[in-house]
Amino acid sequence: MTAHRFRPVVPLVLALAACNKPESATSTASASANLTASATPTPTPTPAQAQAQAQPQAQPQAPTPPDAIIAQHVLVAYKGAKRAPKGVARSKREARERAHEALAKIRAGTPFEDVVTAYSDDTGSAERMGSVGKFHREDMDPAFSTAAFALKVGEVSDVVETPFGFHVIKRTQ
């Protein structure tokens, strides 16, 4: 038994139409395109799709990271930390706990400046209410900069460890 192949009906219909009406080859190709196009219905777009097609899509752009920011911090140092004041005798573990205590007070609503006064071992910034001023990313320890630049204005970081001790950072600008 031989296999039968089915041939498309469209070319046969076009061939018969060409025999009955003398047309040029280009009009036959045009008729073929029209017949093929009408054989597959075009879906009607919904109003939302029509509007989306009419308006070019605006690509959301990521905000440009700032070159410099301003921040405040609480620094809890420990014995042996870089530039630790001479009177600091607490261990690294005790300093970490104290920094977490300071953070808890801030999150409970105690003004940042009050926590700086009570907890910070950085006497220079403590006199400025914890302000470290305006700085560029490369001006600070990488861990400090990474945490500070990740904050939105007004946000407070988790406890951040650097060679200087444990910081709680608030971005102010």
N, C-alpha and C positions, 0 to 999 in steps of 0.2 A: 504494500500500500504506500502511496506517495503522500507526502505532506503537502497540504494546500497552503499557499500563502495568500493572505488577504491583502489586497492593495487598497490604499486610501481612495476614497470616493472623490475627494476634492479635485485631484488632477484629472480624473476621468471626466467630471462635469465640465471643467475648464476646457478640456480638449474638445468636447462636443460643442460647447458654446463657441469656440474658435472656428469650428467647421461651419456652423450655421451663420455666423456673422463675420464678415471679413474685418479683422482688427489687427492692429500692429502688435508686435511682440511686447512692447512696453505696456500697452493697455491690458494685455492678458496677464502680465505680471502684476499690474495694478489691481486687476480684478481678483487675482489669487490672494493678494495681500488683504484686500477688503473682505473677501470671503473668510479668510483665516481669522481676521480680527473680529468679525462678527460672530464667529463660532465660539469664541471665548469671551463671556461677558465681563465687563469691567465693573468691579464692586464700587458702589457709591460710597465716598468717604463720609464719615460722621462729621458733624459741625466742628468738633474739636480737632479732628484730623485735618480738615480743610483749613482751619485757622493756623494749625501748626505748620502746614505746608506753605501757607501764604507768608508767614513771618519767619525770617531766618532765626535759627536757634542761637541764642546768646550763650556762650560758654562761660560758666562761672570762673572767675579768676581768683586764685589764691592771693590773700593779702601779702604784700611785700613785707618781709620781716624788717623790723626797725634796725637801724645801724647802731643806735645807742638807746639805753633806757635809764630810768631813775628808779632806785629801790631803797628800801629800808631793810634792816635785818637785826635779829637777835643772835648774838654769838655766845655759845656756851663752850668755854675752853676746858681743857683737862691738862693735868700735869704731863709735860712732854710734848704738848701740841706746839706747832710752829707759832712763835711770837706770843705764847701764853704769858699773861701777867705773872710776876713772881709770886704773888700770894695765892695762886690757884693750886690747890692740892688734891682736887677731886680726880677720881679715876676716869678712864674713858667711858666705862659703863655708867658711872654716876652722871657724867656730863650728858650722855645720850638721854638718860631718864629725865634730867632737868630740862633739856630741850623739848622733850615730849610734853612735859608739864607746862612749859611756856606756851607751846602750841595749843594745848587743851584750853588754857585760859583765853587765848586769842579767839579760838573757835566758840568759846562760851560767851563772847561778847566784851571781854576786857579790851579797852583801847590798846592798839599796838604799842603806842608810845609808853603807856604805863607798864607793859610787859618788858619793854626795852629797859626801862629804869630799874625794874626789879630783878631781871634775869641776865642781862647782857654783860659779858666780860670785855667787850670792845669799848673801852672808855672814850676813844675818839669819836666813834659814831654815836655812842650813848648821849654825848653832849648835844648832838644834832638830832635827837629823837630817833636814832637808829639809821639815819640816812647815810648811805654810802655814796650819794651823789649820782651824777650821770656817768655812765661807763659803757665802753664797748665790750663786746663778747670776749675779746682777747685780753682785756685788762684784768680779769678776775680768774680765779681758779676754775678750770673747766667744769667741775661739778656745780659750782655756784652759778656760773654763767648759764649752763644748760637749764638749770632749774629756774633761774630768774627770767630768762628769755622765753621760757615756755608758759609763763604766767600771763594772764590778761591783766590789764590795769585794775588794781584793787584786790586782786587775788592774793592769797597767802599760800606758800609752798608747804609741803610736808617737811619733816626734818631732813636736812641735807648735810652730809658729812664731807668735810674738806680736811686738809692737813692742819688747819687752824682750829678745828673743833666742829661743833654742830650748830648749824644755822637754821633759823626760820626766816624766810624771805617774804617781803611784801613788795609787789611791783606798784609803784606810784605814778609812773608815767611811761 
